[in-house]
Amino acid sequence: MNSISVFAGKELLDLRRNKVMWVLTASLAIAVLISVVVASLDFRTQMAAYDLYVNQLKASGSTVIPAAPQLFPLQMLRGGFEYIEIIGALFAVVVGYGTIARERFRGTMHLILSRDIGRVSFAGGKLLGIGVFWAVIVGAIVAVAAVSVSVVGTASLTGGDAFRLLIAGSVSWVYLMFWSAVAAGLTALMRRPSSALILALGLWLFVVLIVPQIGDTMDPDNQVPGGLFKALAIQKSDEVAVLAHFSTFESARNALEVTSVSKLFERIAFAFVGIKDKYNQQGFAFIWYAMSRYTWSILAMTVSATVFSLVASTRTNLLRKAS
């Protein structure tokens, strides 16, 4: 355990000294802030249009006033979580790749493994250090999100909002650890670090962009801005009845989407912060009941990725040189 903590400390020190990582992390935090600014401006535009419409109704003598648009603070974080889903996963791949490739490029791998260390001490310590790093980064991003919603979005967070945001942040940590563990395992397994990076980026492209896009394209309700059923003024009960005739197609589409760890992360995060209207302002028990199978799935994927990274980081694999 002592050697694991030593490697974890070394990894944290390397990451702290890596200026590129801090630039990338700052970019992600700024992207979250910008998403709140855009969402806040959009709501203010809606309110201005609503006030103008109400004034016109009053001027015409109408006494029927429509309900005003409502601001739900956590919904302003939609763009932020989408950035974590796409850009954050890419950063995590770079972190995982770098933790192994760095030692090979420096020529320190042989020196490290010449010591009497445990079977999983090197990889375990590296992953532990990455885990602490991502915990700090996600914590900072969650803090930025909460402050930006309160200050820029001029919306106060309740205790329940803070709890749901904390859960979404925890899921973000699990998601980022998945990608770092996969990238580290591939880099340890392959003879050339560059080949491992290409493979990891190809996997990121397929899982994060291609599979979710296929699933969204298969959903007819996504083909019209605002939703096909809303555009056709179809009631929810009628929508359910229509979809019942395509249950097999919908099951196939859903099965495809849940094979993507990115889609699992999106569904869980969007549910807990209320981006999906059906979960907005709902209690924790209701959301957990709906999201539990996705939560266990993403946890299983991350544990599997971690085991893969530990198993792949054998002394033989780590010491192999490119031919």
C-alpha positions in Angstrom: 0.0 0.0 0.0 2.9 2.3 0.7 4.3 1.9 -2.8 0.8 2.6 -4.2 0.6 5.9 -2.3 4.1 6.8 -3.5 3.1 6.3 -7.1 -0.1 8.2 -6.5 1.8 11.1 -5.1 4.2 11.1 -8.0 1.3 11.1 -10.5 -0.3 14.0 -8.7 2.9 15.9 -8.8 3.4 15.3 -12.5 -0.2 16.4 -13.2 0.3 19.5 -11.1 3.4 20.5 -13.0 1.8 19.8 -16.4 0.7 23.3 -17.6 -1.2 21.9 -20.6 -3.5 20.0 -18.2 -4.3 23.1 -16.3 -5.0 25.0 -19.5 -7.4 22.2 -20.6 -9.1 22.1 -17.2 -9.5 25.9 -17.1 -11.0 25.7 -20.6 -13.5 23.2 -19.4 -14.5 25.4 -16.4 -14.8 28.4 -18.7 -17.0 26.3 -21.1 -19.3 25.5 -18.1 -19.5 29.2 -17.2 -20.3 30.2 -20.8 -23.1 27.6 -20.9 -24.7 29.2 -17.9 -24.3 32.7 -19.4 -26.0 31.6 -22.6 -28.8 29.8 -20.8 -29.3 32.9 -18.6 -29.5 35.3 -21.6 -31.9 32.9 -23.3 -34.2 33.0 -20.2 -34.1 36.7 -20.1 -35.0 36.9 -23.8 -38.0 34.6 -23.0 -39.1 36.8 -20.1 -38.8 40.0 -22.3 -40.9 38.4 -25.0 -43.4 37.2 -22.3 -43.7 40.7 -20.8 -44.2 42.2 -24.2 -46.9 39.7 -25.0 -48.7 40.3 -21.6 -48.6 44.0 -22.1 -50.2 43.6 -25.6 -52.9 41.4 -24.1 -53.7 43.9 -21.4 -53.8 46.7 -24.0 -56.3 44.7 -26.0 -58.5 44.3 -22.9 -57.9 40.6 -22.4 -58.0 39.2 -18.9 -56.5 35.8 -19.7 -52.8 35.9 -18.8 -50.6 32.9 -19.8 -48.3 31.5 -17.2 -44.8 33.0 -17.1 -41.7 31.0 -18.1 -40.1 29.4 -15.1 -36.4 29.4 -14.3 -35.1 26.1 -12.9 -31.5 26.9 -11.9 -29.9 23.5 -12.6 -31.3 23.4 -16.1 -28.9 26.1 -17.0 -26.1 23.5 -16.7 -27.2 21.5 -19.7 -24.4 22.8 -21.9 -21.9 22.3 -19.1 -22.6 18.6 -18.7 -22.6 18.2 -22.5 -19.1 19.7 -22.4 -18.0 17.2 -19.7 -19.6 14.4 -21.7 -17.6 15.2 -24.9 -14.6 17.4 -24.1 -14.1 16.1 -20.6 -13.9 12.5 -21.9 -11.3 13.6 -24.4 -9.2 15.2 -21.7 -9.5 12.0 -19.6 -8.1 10.0 -22.5 -5.1 12.4 -22.7 -4.6 12.0 -18.9 -4.8 8.2 -19.0 -2.5 8.0 -22.0 0.0 10.4 -20.4 0.4 8.5 -17.2 2.1 5.6 -18.9 3.5 7.2 -22.0 5.3 9.9 -19.9 7.4 7.2 -18.1 8.3 5.6 -21.4 9.3 8.8 -23.1 11.4 9.9 -20.1 13.1 6.5 -19.9 12.2 6.1 -16.3 10.0 3.0 -16.7 13.0 0.6 -16.4 14.3 2.4 -13.3 10.8 2.2 -11.6 10.2 -1.4 -12.4 13.7 -2.4 -11.3 12.6 -1.9 -7.7 10.8 -4.5 -5.7 7.2 -3.4 -6.0 3.9 -5.2 -5.9 2.1 -6.5 -9.0 -0.4 -3.7 -9.1 1.5 -1.0 -7.3 2.5 0.9 -10.3 -0.8 0.9 -12.2 -2.8 1.1 -8.9 -0.9 4.1 -7.7 -1.2 5.9 -11.1 -4.9 5.3 -11.2 -5.3 6.5 -7.6 -3.4 9.7 -8.4 -5.6 10.2 -11.4 -8.7 9.6 -9.3 -7.6 12.3 -6.8 -6.8 14.6 -9.6 -10.3 14.2 -11.2 -11.9 14.6 -7.8 -10.3 18.0 -7.4 -11.1 19.0 -10.9 -14.8 17.9 -10.8 -15.1 19.5 -7.4 -13.8 22.8 -8.8 -16.1 22.6 -11.8 -19.2 21.9 -9.6 -18.2 24.9 -7.5 -17.9 27.0 -10.6 -21.3 25.8 -11.8 -23.0 26.6 -8.5 -21.5 30.0 -8.3 -22.2 30.9 -11.9 -25.8 29.8 -11.6 -26.2 31.9 -8.5 -24.3 35.0 -9.7 -24.6 35.0 -13.5 -28.0 33.2 -13.6 -29.3 35.2 -10.6 -31.0 32.0 -9.3 -30.7 30.7 -5.8 -29.9 27.0 -5.2 -31.8 25.1 -2.6 -30.4 22.3 -0.5 -32.0 19.8 -2.8 -30.5 21.5 -5.8 -27.0 21.3 -4.3 -27.5 17.6 -3.4 -28.6 16.8 -7.0 -25.6 18.8 -8.4 -23.3 16.9 -6.1 -24.7 13.5 -7.4 -24.2 14.7 -11.0 -20.7 15.7 -10.1 -20.0 12.2 -8.6 -21.3 10.6 -11.8 -19.0 12.9 -13.8 -16.0 11.6 -11.7 -17.0 8.0 -12.5 -17.3 8.8 -16.2 -13.9 10.6 -16.4 -12.2 7.7 -14.5 -13.6 5.3 -17.1 -11.9 7.0 -19.9 -8.6 7.6 -18.1 -8.5 3.9 -17.1 -9.2 2.7 -20.6 -6.5 5.0 -22.1 -4.0 3.9 -19.5 -4.7 0.2 -20.1 -4.4 0.5 -23.9 -1.1 2.5 -23.5 0.3 -0.2 -21.2 -0.9 -3.0 -23.5 0.4 -1.7 -26.8 4.0 -1.6 -27.9 3.8 1.9 -29.4 2.2 4.6 -27.2 1.2 6.5 -30.3 -0.8 3.5 -31.5 -2.5 3.4 -28.2 -3.5 7.0 -28.4 -4.9 6.6 -31.8 -6.9 3.6 -30.7 -8.2 5.4 -27.6 -9.2 8.4 -29.6 -11.0 6.2 -32.1 -12.9 4.5 -29.3 -13.8 8.0 -27.9 -15.0 9.0 -31.3 -17.2 5.9 -31.7 -18.6 5.8 -28.1 -19.0 9.5 -27.5 -20.1 10.8 -30.9 -21.1 8.1 -33.3 -23.3 5.7 -31.2 -25.3 8.5 -29.4 -25.8 10.2 -32.8 -27.2 7.0 -34.3 -29.5 6.7 -31.3 -30.7 10.3 -31.6 -31.2 9.9 -35.3 -33.4 6.8 -34.7 -35.6 8.8 -32.4 -38.2 10.5 -34.6 -39.0 13.0 -31.9 -35.5 14.5 -32.3 -35.9 15.3 -35.9 -37.9 18.4 -35.3 -36.8 21.3 -33.1 -38.7 21.2 -29.8 -39.9 17.6 -30.6 -42.0 16.1 -33.3 -45.0 15.4 -31.0 -45.1 19.0 -29.7 -44.8 20.3 -33.2 -47.9 18.3 -34.2 -49.7 19.3 -30.9 -50.0 15.6 -29.9 -51.0 15.0 -26.2 -48.7 12.9 -24.0 -51.3 10.1 -23.7 -51.6 10.0 -27.5 -47.8 10.1 -27.8 -47.5 7.0 -25.6 -50.2 5.2 -27.7 -48.4 6.0 -30.9 -45.0 4.8 -29.5 -46.6 1.6 -28.3 -46.9 0.5 -31.9 -43.2 0.8 -32.3 -42.1 -0.8 -29.1 -39.7 -3.2 -30.8 -38.0 -0.4 -32.7 -37.8 1.7 -29.5 -36.3 -1.2 -27.5 -33.6 -1.7 -30.2 -32.8 2.0 -30.2 -32.6 2.2 -26.4 -30.4 -1.0 -26.3 -28.0 0.7 -28.8 -27.8 3.9 -26.7 -27.1 2.2 -23.4 -24.1 0.5 -24.8 -22.4 3.9 -24.8 -21.0 5.0 -21.5 -21.4 8.6 -22.6 -25.2 8.1 -23.1 -25.4 6.5 -19.7 -23.6 9.5 -18.2 -25.9 11.9 -20.1 -29.1 10.2 -18.9 -28.1 10.1 -15.3 -26.7 13.6 -15.1 -29.6 15.1 -17.0 -32.1 13.3 -14.8 -30.6 14.4 -11.5 -30.2 18.1 -12.5 -33.7 18.2 -14.0 -32.7 18.9 -17.6 -35.2 16.2 -18.6 -38.6 17.7 -17.7 -40.0 14.4 -16.4 -37.4 14.4 -13.6 -37.4 18.2 -12.9 -38.3 19.0 -9.3 -38.8 15.3 -8.5 -37.6 13.7 -5.4 -34.4 11.7 -5.1 -36.2 8.3 -4.7 -38.2 8.8 -7.9 -35.1 9.7 -9.9 -33.0 6.9 -8.4 -35.7 4.3 -9.2 -35.6 5.4 -12.9 -31.8 5.8 -13.1 -30.6 2.9 -10.9 -30.0 0.5 -13.7 -28.0 3.1 -15.7 -26.0 4.0 -12.5 -25.1 0.4 -11.9 -24.1 0.0 -15.5 -21.8 2.9 -15.6 -20.2 1.8 -12.3 -19.7 -1.7 -13.7 -18.1 -0.2 -16.9 -15.7 1.9 -14.9 -14.7 -1.0 -12.6 -14.2 -3.2 -15.6 -12.0 -0.5 -17.2 -10.0 -0.2 -14.0 -9.5 -3.9 -13.8 -8.4 -3.9 -17.5 -5.9 -1.2 -16.8 -4.4 -3.1 -13.8 -4.3 -6.4 -15.7 -2.7 -4.8 -18.8 0.0 -3.1 -16.8 2.2 -6.1 -16.4 6.0 -5.7 -16.1 6.3 -7.4 -19.5 3.9 -5.1 -21.3 5.3 -1.9 -19.6 8.9 -2.8 -20.5 8.2 -3.6 -24.2 9.9 -1.4 -26.7 8.6 -0.5 -30.1 10.2 -2.7 -32.8 
